[in-house]
Amino acid sequence: MGQEDANQDAEACAEALESLDRISLDEIAFDDSGVGVQDEPEAEAQSDDQDADDVEPAKDEAGHEDTESEAGNQLESDTGEETVLLDSLPAEDSLTRELPGLGSAPAVDETIAMGDIPLPSVPSAREAEVRHRKMSPKRRNLMVAGVVAVALVAGGAGYAAWNGYQQEQAAAVAANAHTMMSVQIGVHAAGLDCSTGSKIPVQVSGQDSDGSSVSETLYVDEHGRGIKLLPGDYTLSIAASPIAADGTIYTVPTTKTQVTVKSDGQDLSAQVTFKLKVPSADTVTDDQIDAAAKYAEEGGASSSATAKVLQQAATARRDAAVNAVSAQKAQAARDADARHKATDLYQLDIPVEWYGKVETWQNGSTLCIYLAGDSDTPIVTLVAVREGESFTPDEGDTVLGAANLGNGYTVYASGPAYPYVVPQTINGRTQNPVSTYPMDTAIELVELTTGNRYTYSQIKNVLVGKDGKADAATKLETDYLAQILMPSIKAQD
């Protein structure tokens, strides 16, 4: 449309210029610089008749002509004064010519020095008015037509340029609307390297700039790069887990995020970030592995063969984890069985914290737990006593706790208060030491009976001290046994 308008404008300008070329030179009176211009007598009379008022008397016309004649003479006088005549120059160096358009007026020699051309004078307001009045309507119309023609040419060219720019911009927008744009999203998948594993499948649905529906799966690397879409509005989600080179399968987030694609190289990580966590390998299912392998084969991996290798790695990793967990459970069961002790009246479980560090001996309803490899160093002795009967611990021992079985018996726990006895023995302050303890043994006994809540040094220097604070030290052991041992003592089934 814009090109057609420009062509029409050019044709109009050409016609105007051709009309100017067809005008006869004798129809135009040229205006010399610094000299008054008059039309031929016939043209002057015709111009005077057009300018005069038809209802005015003849004498007014004559008066008007006299006034114009005086103005013309005055104009000639004024312009003559502005021309410089160099009389001193030789005649052959002068150019003498008769001024055109003067009719019967006296001839005037206008001598101009060779090579010295005077600048044209600027007409006064009166001169301009006189020239305008003497100008024929045809001449004025032609001048106006010329100006209009130039304006049309300039305007047409400007319009064509602006219209061309607008068309270029519209074409650029249209081209962008049909150009695939690369965008980046945010992803976090610990340990994933897509150069050795498979890429992350991203489900894309929405509508592009053409109004067409979009539903496809695209793949991104561990940096979130790899998506190319036309401008439009889309919803993104993770279709399945990628597979790392070591067979790691990731938990697929269920979130969906809406985005608008506008430009190439657009970074959407601030709007879209998917976090793929690593679950315990033994919890990965066959369905998760199969889904990950499917997307790896369809585009996430470099080839179908690579996808198969990754699937095998995922299966092997899961199976190894399942076997390890099973082994751990079996060992725990064996340990629990080993820790479980029973007498004819009650049963209990050796604390996990003590397992492997203690051993037991049993005699009827009495059960002794002692330091492993040293039966002469008991930690706690359990004795069942019928209700109504009293219990007295062995010499040097302290009652450390009691558990009512609910069947007419109570189990009493007794033994040395090691958090007190050991420091006192080493310091030589006890009168009847149970025994003497090497430092390593002393530290281990304190740790077993306090659960490592205090170090031997803290017990010795702070809780016991020089004065031998037995109650404070003993309470450490009784509190600990009340948590880890006494609750497990139950009546025998």
GULUM-34566 format. One line per field, with one value per residue (C-alpha): residue in three letters; residue number from 0; x, y, z. Coordinates in nm, 4 decimals. Each point is the difference from the previous one (the first is absolute). Layout:
% residues N
code: [ALA  ...]
pos: [NUM  ...]
xx: [X  ...]
yy: [Y  ...]
zz: [Z  ...]
This chain:
% residues 493
code: [MET  GLY  GLN  GLU  ASP  ALA  ASN  GLN  ASP  ALA  GLU  ALA  CYS  ALA  GLU  ALA  LEU  GLU  SER  LEU  ASP  ARG  ILE  SER  LEU  ASP  GLU  ILE  ALA  PHE  ASP  ASP  SER  GLY  VAL  GLY  VAL  GLN  ASP  GLU  PRO  GLU  ALA  GLU  ALA  GLN  SER  ASP  ASP  GLN  ASP  ALA  ASP  ASP  VAL  GLU  PRO  ALA  LYS  ASP  GLU  ALA  GLY  HIS  GLU  ASP  THR  GLU  SER  GLU  ALA  GLY  ASN  GLN  LEU  GLU  SER  ASP  THR  GLY  GLU  GLU  THR  VAL  LEU  LEU  ASP  SER  LEU  PRO  ALA  GLU  ASP  SER  LEU  THR  ARG  GLU  LEU  PRO  GLY  LEU  GLY  SER  ALA  PRO  ALA  VAL  ASP  GLU  THR  ILE  ALA  MET  GLY  ASP  ILE  PRO  LEU  PRO  SER  VAL  PRO  SER  ALA  ARG  GLU  ALA  GLU  VAL  ARG  HIS  ARG  LYS  MET  SER  PRO  LYS  ARG  ARG  ASN  LEU  MET  VAL  ALA  GLY  VAL  VAL  ALA  VAL  ALA  LEU  VAL  ALA  GLY  GLY  ALA  GLY  TYR  ALA  ALA  TRP  ASN  GLY  TYR  GLN  GLN  GLU  GLN  ALA  ALA  ALA  VAL  ALA  ALA  ASN  ALA  HIS  THR  MET  MET  SER  VAL  GLN  ILE  GLY  VAL  HIS  ALA  ALA  GLY  LEU  ASP  CYS  SER  THR  GLY  SER  LYS  ILE  PRO  VAL  GLN  VAL  SER  GLY  GLN  ASP  SER  ASP  GLY  SER  SER  VAL  SER  GLU  THR  LEU  TYR  VAL  ASP  GLU  HIS  GLY  ARG  GLY  ILE  LYS  LEU  LEU  PRO  GLY  ASP  TYR  THR  LEU  SER  ILE  ALA  ALA  SER  PRO  ILE  ALA  ALA  ASP  GLY  THR  ILE  TYR  THR  VAL  PRO  THR  THR  LYS  THR  GLN  VAL  THR  VAL  LYS  SER  ASP  GLY  GLN  ASP  LEU  SER  ALA  GLN  VAL  THR  PHE  LYS  LEU  LYS  VAL  PRO  SER  ALA  ASP  THR  VAL  THR  ASP  ASP  GLN  ILE  ASP  ALA  ALA  ALA  LYS  TYR  ALA  GLU  GLU  GLY  GLY  ALA  SER  SER  SER  ALA  THR  ALA  LYS  VAL  LEU  GLN  GLN  ALA  ALA  THR  ALA  ARG  ARG  ASP  ALA  ALA  VAL  ASN  ALA  VAL  SER  ALA  GLN  LYS  ALA  GLN  ALA  ALA  ARG  ASP  ALA  ASP  ALA  ARG  HIS  LYS  ALA  THR  ASP  LEU  TYR  GLN  LEU  ASP  ILE  PRO  VAL  GLU  TRP  TYR  GLY  LYS  VAL  GLU  THR  TRP  GLN  ASN  GLY  SER  THR  LEU  CYS  ILE  TYR  LEU  ALA  GLY  ASP  SER  ASP  THR  PRO  ILE  VAL  THR  LEU  VAL  ALA  VAL  ARG  GLU  GLY  GLU  SER  PHE  THR  PRO  ASP  GLU  GLY  ASP  THR  VAL  LEU  GLY  ALA  ALA  ASN  LEU  GLY  ASN  GLY  TYR  THR  VAL  TYR  ALA  SER  GLY  PRO  ALA  TYR  PRO  TYR  VAL  VAL  PRO  GLN  THR  ILE  ASN  GLY  ARG  THR  GLN  ASN  PRO  VAL  SER  THR  TYR  PRO  MET  ASP  THR  ALA  ILE  GLU  LEU  VAL  GLU  LEU  THR  THR  GLY  ASN  ARG  TYR  THR  TYR  SER  GLN  ILE  LYS  ASN  VAL  LEU  VAL  GLY  LYS  ASP  GLY  LYS  ALA  ASP  ALA  ALA  THR  LYS  LEU  GLU  THR  ASP  TYR  LEU  ALA  GLN  ILE  LEU  MET  PRO  SER  ILE  LYS  ALA  GLN  ASP]
pos: [0  1  2  3  4  5  6  7  8  9  10  11  12  13  14  15  16  17  18  19  20  21  22  23  24  25  26  27  28  29  30  31  32  33  34  35  36  37  38  39  40  41  42  43  44  45  46  47  48  49  50  51  52  53  54  55  56  57  58  59  60  61  62  63  64  65  66  67  68  69  70  71  72  73  74  75  76  77  78  79  80  81  82  83  84  85  86  87  88  89  90  91  92  93  94  95  96  97  98  99  100  101  102  103  104  105  106  107  108  109  110  111  112  113  114  115  116  117  118  119  120  121  122  123  124  125  126  127  128  129  130  131  132  133  134  135  136  137  138  139  140  141  142  143  144  145  146  147  148  149  150  151  152  153  154  155  156  157  158  159  160  161  162  163  164  165  166  167  168  169  170  171  172  173  174  175  176  177  178  179  180  181  182  183  184  185  186  187  188  189  190  191  192  193  194  195  196  197  198  199  200  201  202  203  204  205  206  207  208  209  210  211  212  213  214  215  216  217  218  219  220  221  222  223  224  225  226  227  228  229  230  231  232  233  234  235  236  237  238  239  240  241  242  243  244  245  246  247  248  249  250  251  252  253  254  255  256  257  258  259  260  261  262  263  264  265  266  267  268  269  270  271  272  273  274  275  276  277  278  279  280  281  282  283  284  285  286  287  288  289  290  291  292  293  294  295  296  297  298  299  300  301  302  303  304  305  306  307  308  309  310  311  312  313  314  315  316  317  318  319  320  321  322  323  324  325  326  327  328  329  330  331  332  333  334  335  336  337  338  339  340  341  342  343  344  345  346  347  348  349  350  351  352  353  354  355  356  357  358  359  360  361  362  363  364  365  366  367  368  369  370  371  372  373  374  375  376  377  378  379  380  381  382  383  384  385  386  387  388  389  390  391  392  393  394  395  396  397  398  399  400  401  402  403  404  405  406  407  408  409  410  411  412  413  414  415  416  417  418  419  420  421  422  423  424  425  426  427  428  429  430  431  432  433  434  435  436  437  438  439  440  441  442  443  444  445  446  447  448  449  450  451  452  453  454  455  456  457  458  459  460  461  462  463  464  465  466  467  468  469  470  471  472  473  474  475  476  477  478  479  480  481  482  483  484  485  486  487  488  489  490  491  492]
xx: [0.0000  0.2787  0.1976  -0.3084  -0.0532  0.3634  -0.0304  -0.3106  0.1797  0.2948  -0.2318  -0.1735  0.3349  0.1121  -0.3172  0.0533  0.3576  -0.1107  -0.2587  0.2781  0.2096  -0.2865  -0.0291  0.1438  0.2826  -0.1724  -0.2852  0.2320  0.1583  0.3374  0.1146  0.3589  0.1813  -0.0012  -0.2079  -0.3772  -0.1929  -0.2882  -0.2150  -0.0566  -0.2415  -0.2758  0.0543  0.0197  -0.3237  -0.1628  0.1266  -0.1209  -0.3425  -0.0221  0.1062  -0.2233  -0.3509  -0.2553  -0.2392  0.2665  -0.0002  0.2536  0.1843  0.0651  0.1554  0.2253  0.0966  0.0759  0.2242  0.1898  0.0570  0.1364  0.2213  0.1476  0.0584  0.1723  0.2222  0.0802  0.0924  0.2306  0.1658  0.0511  0.1502  0.2176  0.1638  0.0865  0.1969  0.3686  0.1373  0.3737  0.0589  0.3718  -0.0034  0.0718  -0.3010  0.1060  0.0001  -0.3562  -0.3232  -0.2712  -0.3534  -0.3495  -0.2165  -0.2880  -0.3644  0.0424  -0.2083  0.0255  0.2007  0.3442  0.2700  0.2257  0.3566  0.0797  0.3745  0.1398  0.3661  0.1234  0.0293  -0.1747  -0.3623  -0.2050  -0.2136  -0.3767  -0.1794  -0.2808  -0.3276  -0.1797  -0.3535  -0.1315  0.1960  -0.1321  -0.3557  0.0452  0.1502  -0.2834  -0.2601  0.1736  0.0309  -0.2559  -0.2420  0.1408  0.3498  -0.1167  -0.1889  0.3055  0.2161  -0.2538  -0.0201  0.3773  0.0069  -0.2821  0.1808  0.3183  -0.2014  -0.1749  0.3311  0.1529  -0.3126  -0.0315  0.3630  -0.0368  -0.3193  0.1596  0.2997  -0.2209  -0.2305  0.3015  0.1298  -0.3406  -0.0120  0.3492  -0.1025  -0.3179  0.2001  0.2482  -0.2823  -0.1624  0.3320  0.0597  -0.3466  0.1047  0.3554  0.0902  0.1250  0.2570  -0.0936  0.1641  -0.1705  0.1319  0.0651  0.1762  0.0972  0.2960  0.2644  -0.1629  0.2310  -0.1991  0.3133  0.0222  -0.3589  -0.3349  -0.1594  -0.3028  -0.3296  -0.2200  -0.3669  -0.1089  -0.3623  -0.1656  -0.0574  0.2502  -0.0247  -0.1852  -0.2743  0.1033  -0.0178  0.3304  0.0561  0.3466  0.2916  0.3272  0.3268  0.2298  0.3446  0.1030  0.0191  -0.3570  0.1008  -0.1527  -0.3540  -0.0946  -0.3522  -0.1901  -0.1118  -0.3094  -0.1403  0.0919  -0.0233  0.3146  0.0364  0.2464  -0.1153  0.2315  0.3318  0.3270  0.2536  0.3460  0.3026  0.0127  -0.3670  -0.1435  -0.3743  -0.1510  -0.3315  -0.2172  -0.1484  -0.3741  0.0047  -0.1109  0.1063  -0.1444  0.2388  -0.0119  0.2667  0.0805  0.3569  0.2955  0.2409  -0.2642  0.0993  -0.3054  0.1899  -0.1369  -0.3543  0.0576  0.2238  -0.0544  0.1734  0.0569  0.0960  0.1864  -0.2109  0.1360  0.1066  -0.1805  -0.3345  0.0233  -0.2656  0.0055  -0.2574  0.2290  0.2928  -0.2117  -0.1378  0.3469  0.1339  -0.2894  0.0713  0.3734  -0.0522  -0.2399  0.2446  0.1623  0.2989  0.2347  -0.1266  -0.2287  0.3018  0.1091  -0.3517  0.0123  0.3342  -0.1352  -0.3099  0.2171  0.2090  -0.3146  -0.1310  0.3341  0.0286  -0.3507  0.0507  0.3294  -0.1663  -0.2876  0.2441  0.1994  -0.3100  -0.1119  0.3372  -0.0154  -0.3435  0.1142  0.2969  -0.2188  -0.2273  0.2938  0.1261  -0.3388  -0.0179  0.3428  -0.0953  -0.3210  0.0337  -0.2557  -0.0299  -0.2764  -0.1785  0.0902  0.1627  0.1932  0.2137  0.3592  0.0294  0.1294  0.2621  0.1348  -0.0196  0.3388  0.1518  -0.1674  -0.0756  -0.2439  -0.0266  -0.3251  -0.1034  -0.3729  -0.1717  0.3290  0.1768  0.3339  0.1252  0.3772  0.2821  0.0899  0.2965  -0.0046  -0.2647  0.1414  -0.1138  -0.3786  -0.1895  -0.3476  -0.1585  -0.3762  -0.1838  -0.3739  -0.1566  -0.3479  -0.2277  0.0217  0.3630  0.2857  0.3092  0.3515  0.2775  0.3461  0.2619  0.1244  -0.2912  -0.2797  -0.3631  -0.0109  -0.3673  -0.3070  -0.2653  -0.3363  -0.0897  -0.3696  0.0019  0.0904  0.3710  0.2273  0.3380  0.2689  0.3106  0.3133  0.3729  0.2917  -0.0702  0.2917  -0.0275  0.0868  0.2004  0.2492  0.1224  0.0166  0.1958  0.2502  0.0372  0.0539  -0.2787  -0.2218  0.0670  -0.1420  0.0714  -0.1645  0.3168  0.2535  -0.0681  0.2347  -0.0779  -0.1498  -0.2312  -0.0972  -0.0961  -0.2014  -0.1937  -0.0932  -0.1109  -0.2125  -0.1808  -0.0624  -0.0537  0.2978  -0.1897  0.3015  0.3659  0.2019  0.1908  -0.3227  -0.1340  0.3259  0.0699  -0.3478  -0.2703  0.2086  0.2837  0.2184  -0.2932  -0.1473  -0.3564  -0.1473  -0.3648  0.0633  0.2190  -0.2392  -0.2948  0.1750  -0.0105  -0.3493  -0.1446  0.1729  -0.1078  -0.3548  0.0054  0.1793  -0.0400  -0.2827  -0.2862  0.0962  -0.0473  -0.3308  -0.1680  0.0644  -0.2866]
yy: [0.0000  0.2463  -0.0757  0.0677  0.3393  0.0926  -0.0900  0.2184  0.2921  -0.0363  0.0020  0.3181  0.1745  -0.1038  0.1448  0.3297  0.0263  -0.0762  0.2813  0.2382  -0.1040  0.0748  0.3627  0.2504  0.2156  0.3136  -0.0697  0.0528  0.3380  -0.0630  0.2291  0.1275  0.0622  0.3635  0.1151  0.0796  -0.2249  0.1043  -0.2068  0.0893  0.2879  -0.2366  -0.2180  0.3066  0.1339  -0.3383  -0.0220  0.3509  -0.0791  -0.3091  0.1868  0.3072  0.0209  -0.0094  0.2406  0.2737  0.2939  0.0270  0.2769  -0.2313  -0.2470  0.2705  0.1079  -0.3579  -0.0412  0.3188  -0.1299  -0.3291  0.1841  0.2075  -0.3121  -0.1627  0.3040  0.0138  -0.3715  0.0612  0.2866  -0.2056  -0.2948  0.2180  0.1370  -0.3470  -0.0853  0.0962  0.1335  -0.0058  0.2764  -0.0387  -0.3389  -0.0205  -0.0347  -0.3399  -0.1265  0.1050  -0.1747  0.2389  -0.1303  0.1391  -0.1039  -0.2096  0.0870  0.3818  0.0639  0.3654  0.0958  0.1468  -0.2573  -0.0415  -0.1203  -0.2355  -0.0414  -0.2750  -0.0519  -0.3288  -0.2545  0.2311  -0.1084  0.1951  -0.1888  0.0337  0.2385  -0.1101  0.1630  0.2232  -0.0654  0.2566  -0.1555  -0.3441  0.1327  0.1655  -0.3161  -0.2083  0.2318  -0.0077  -0.3803  -0.1643  -0.2566  -0.2680  0.0623  -0.0158  -0.3209  -0.1552  0.0950  -0.1456  -0.3148  -0.0334  0.0363  -0.2516  -0.2409  0.0216  -0.0482  -0.3010  -0.1561  0.0612  -0.1157  -0.3080  -0.0923  0.0510  -0.2012  -0.2769  -0.0109  -0.0071  -0.2577  -0.2126  0.0196  -0.1008  -0.2926  -0.1105  0.0117  -0.1947  -0.2546  -0.0365  -0.0572  -0.2515  -0.1778  -0.0211  -0.1437  -0.2908  -0.0401  -0.2655  0.1582  -0.1663  0.0301  -0.1189  -0.1300  -0.0813  -0.3614  -0.1582  -0.3674  -0.0920  -0.2070  0.0176  0.0485  -0.0225  -0.0590  -0.3466  -0.0454  0.0815  0.3427  0.1180  -0.0406  0.3110  -0.0190  0.3173  0.0917  0.3263  0.2285  0.1717  0.3441  -0.1476  -0.1268  -0.3613  -0.2455  -0.1443  -0.3283  -0.1521  -0.1292  0.1916  -0.0846  0.2194  -0.0597  0.0439  0.3767  0.0248  0.0637  -0.1672  0.1383  0.1715  0.1359  0.2538  0.3078  -0.0841  -0.1067  -0.3444  -0.2285  -0.1936  -0.3114  -0.2881  -0.3102  -0.2571  -0.0446  0.0167  -0.2774  0.0901  -0.1938  -0.1963  -0.0959  0.2623  0.0535  0.3279  0.0861  0.1794  0.3290  0.0376  0.3778  0.1677  0.3503  0.2420  0.2130  0.2453  -0.0316  0.3392  0.0111  -0.2149  -0.0828  0.0712  -0.1161  -0.1334  -0.1514  0.2676  -0.1136  -0.3704  -0.2110  -0.3734  -0.1845  -0.3712  -0.1697  -0.3290  -0.2580  -0.3005  -0.2365  -0.2966  0.1841  0.0465  -0.2015  -0.1809  0.2459  0.2945  -0.1681  -0.0974  0.3545  0.1521  -0.2496  0.0710  0.3741  -0.0633  -0.2142  0.2522  0.2884  0.0313  -0.2175  0.0165  -0.3339  -0.2907  -0.2078  0.2629  0.0076  -0.3776  0.0231  0.2705  -0.2077  -0.2955  0.2251  0.1291  -0.3511  -0.1235  0.2958  -0.0554  -0.3737  0.0522  0.2463  -0.2389  -0.2804  0.2225  0.1047  -0.3594  -0.0984  0.2792  -0.1080  -0.3586  0.1050  0.2205  -0.2945  -0.2137  0.2761  0.0448  -0.3692  0.0106  0.2969  -0.1623  -0.1859  -0.2010  -0.1645  -0.2137  0.3116  0.2894  0.1010  0.3077  0.1485  0.1012  0.3687  0.0568  0.2309  -0.2963  -0.2603  -0.1543  0.1599  -0.2130  -0.3636  -0.1751  -0.2955  -0.1377  -0.2001  -0.0661  0.3386  0.1817  0.1514  0.1825  0.2362  0.0492  0.1595  -0.2146  -0.2252  0.0853  -0.1840  0.1491  0.3463  -0.0088  0.3007  -0.0902  -0.3059  -0.0704  -0.1933  -0.0872  0.0416  -0.1059  0.2764  0.0462  -0.1134  0.2424  0.0359  0.0709  0.0505  -0.1496  0.1821  0.3051  0.0007  0.2534  -0.0509  0.1557  -0.0629  -0.2278  -0.1352  -0.1425  -0.3021  0.0083  -0.3694  0.0321  0.0567  0.3017  0.0001  0.2013  0.1295  0.0483  0.0474  0.2328  0.3693  0.0279  0.3754  0.0335  -0.3138  0.0187  0.3550  -0.0631  -0.3215  0.1615  0.2933  -0.2433  0.1491  -0.3061  -0.2239  -0.3135  0.0182  -0.2648  -0.0268  0.2125  0.0999  0.0755  0.3383  -0.1435  -0.2254  0.2811  0.2244  -0.2782  -0.0818  0.3640  0.0315  -0.3172  0.1066  0.3612  -0.0338  0.2251  0.2994  0.0856  -0.0750  -0.1666  0.3219  0.1955  -0.2551  -0.0186  0.3705  0.1525  -0.2424  -0.1984  0.2322  -0.0160  -0.0354  -0.3079  0.1058  -0.3503  0.0964  0.2202  -0.2615  -0.2870  0.1901  0.0087  -0.3789  -0.0519  0.2537  -0.1646  -0.3564  0.1235  0.0998  -0.2867  -0.3134  -0.0021  0.0621  -0.3168  -0.2298  -0.1815  -0.3055  -0.3260  -0.1133]
zz: [0.0000  0.0919  -0.3168  -0.2182  0.1658  -0.0578  -0.3698  -0.0372  0.1653  -0.2372  -0.3045  0.1229  0.0450  -0.3483  -0.1548  0.1862  -0.1270  -0.3568  0.0219  0.1015  -0.3007  -0.2419  0.1146  -0.2513  0.1285  -0.1345  0.2443  0.2984  0.0841  0.1713  0.2760  -0.0221  0.3276  0.1029  -0.3043  -0.0239  -0.2322  -0.2243  -0.2323  -0.3665  -0.0553  -0.1020  0.3056  0.2207  -0.1357  0.0444  0.3582  0.0740  -0.1401  0.2247  0.3118  -0.0596  0.1349  -0.2876  0.1786  0.0437  -0.2533  -0.2780  0.1773  0.2952  -0.2399  -0.1368  0.3471  0.0920  -0.3059  0.0885  0.3487  -0.1315  -0.2476  0.2796  0.2066  -0.2949  -0.0556  0.3680  -0.0104  -0.2952  0.1835  0.3112  -0.1818  -0.2094  0.3115  0.1175  -0.3171  0.0078  -0.3349  -0.0421  -0.2631  0.0349  -0.1679  -0.3734  -0.2243  -0.1240  0.3607  0.0614  -0.0785  -0.1171  -0.0463  -0.0116  0.2896  -0.1242  0.0609  0.0106  -0.3151  -0.1060  0.3082  -0.0657  -0.0529  0.2948  -0.0303  0.2768  0.0099  0.2143  0.0626  -0.1424  0.2796  0.2503  0.0163  0.2558  0.2511  -0.0545  0.2305  0.2263  -0.1167  0.2445  0.1138  -0.2514  -0.2847  0.0912  0.0020  -0.3425  -0.1473  0.1405  -0.1552  -0.3383  0.0046  -0.2297  0.1488  -0.2273  0.1281  0.3613  -0.0651  -0.1589  0.2942  0.2424  -0.2120  0.0153  0.3759  0.0363  -0.2309  0.2072  0.3198  -0.1486  -0.1008  0.3437  0.1810  -0.2168  0.0604  0.3759  0.0120  -0.2028  0.2369  0.3132  -0.1508  -0.0914  0.3584  0.1361  -0.2381  0.1071  0.3661  -0.0685  -0.1974  0.2881  0.2509  -0.2321  -0.0480  0.3771  0.0485  -0.2223  0.1327  0.2569  0.3225  0.2278  0.3676  0.3224  0.3141  0.3467  0.1034  0.2983  -0.0172  0.2211  -0.1774  -0.3434  -0.2989  -0.3217  -0.2054  0.1575  0.1215  -0.1601  -0.0290  0.1963  -0.1916  0.0237  -0.0976  -0.1849  -0.0707  -0.0988  -0.2993  -0.2275  -0.1647  -0.2994  0.2276  -0.0531  0.2899  0.1174  0.1850  -0.0174  0.2044  -0.0103  0.1745  0.2079  0.1456  0.3626  -0.0621  -0.1310  -0.3620  -0.3051  -0.0418  -0.3289  -0.0488  -0.2069  0.1956  0.2033  0.3373  0.1325  0.3045  0.0937  0.2172  0.0457  -0.1879  0.1613  0.1755  -0.1870  0.0618  0.1264  -0.1200  0.3284  -0.0347  0.2353  -0.0414  0.1238  0.1595  -0.2590  0.1271  -0.0552  -0.0437  -0.3244  -0.0982  -0.2580  -0.2052  -0.2914  -0.2688  -0.1543  -0.1277  -0.0970  0.2822  0.2658  0.3513  0.1841  0.2931  0.2343  -0.0870  -0.0576  0.2254  0.0416  0.2868  -0.0584  0.3273  0.0392  0.1883  0.1829  -0.2755  0.1538  -0.0305  -0.3787  -0.1827  -0.3328  -0.1363  0.0748  -0.1744  -0.3016  -0.0408  0.0232  -0.2544  -0.2400  -0.0146  -0.0168  -0.3088  -0.1619  0.0190  0.3385  -0.0854  -0.2964  -0.1320  0.0810  0.0949  0.2515  0.1443  0.0518  0.1789  0.2308  0.0740  0.0970  0.2258  0.1718  0.0559  0.1348  0.2370  0.1334  0.0431  0.1825  0.2361  0.0664  0.0775  0.2328  0.1889  0.0255  0.1380  0.2521  0.1122  0.0346  0.2060  0.2142  0.0599  0.1035  0.2208  0.1555  0.0645  0.1553  0.2115  0.1114  0.3293  0.1945  0.3415  0.1432  0.1314  -0.2319  -0.3286  -0.1167  -0.2777  0.0500  -0.1005  -0.3530  0.1463  0.1980  -0.2723  -0.0739  0.3069  0.2672  0.0709  0.2354  0.2354  0.1362  0.3079  0.0364  0.0144  0.0581  -0.3027  0.0122  -0.2728  0.0185  -0.1950  -0.3016  0.0790  0.3702  0.2033  0.3180  -0.1076  0.0084  -0.1327  0.1254  0.1638  -0.0322  0.2755  0.0121  0.3479  0.1027  0.1194  0.3768  0.0117  0.0427  -0.2174  0.1212  -0.2581  0.0357  0.1955  -0.1883  -0.2424  -0.0296  -0.1029  -0.3485  -0.0899  0.0212  -0.2394  0.1133  -0.2115  0.0923  0.0840  0.3691  -0.0622  -0.0203  -0.1727  0.1773  -0.1775  0.2103  -0.0479  0.0636  -0.0605  -0.2392  -0.0601  0.3702  0.0840  -0.2865  0.0633  0.3734  -0.0463  -0.2314  0.2362  0.2912  0.2074  0.0356  0.3007  -0.1585  -0.3710  -0.2118  -0.1959  -0.1677  -0.3642  -0.2829  -0.1492  -0.3240  0.2001  0.2329  -0.2944  -0.1699  0.3173  0.0501  -0.3643  0.0151  0.3161  -0.1046  -0.3759  -0.0786  0.1309  0.2151  -0.0413  0.2673  0.0597  0.0540  0.2454  0.1903  0.0275  0.0027  0.1134  0.2481  0.0821  0.3060  0.2367  -0.1732  -0.0901  -0.0204  -0.0476  -0.3035  -0.1655  0.0770  -0.1461  -0.3363  -0.0204  0.1376  -0.2444  -0.2935  0.0894  0.0460  -0.3681  -0.1751  0.2125  0.2525  -0.2516  -0.1946  0.3041  -0.0431  0.1608  -0.1801  -0.2223]
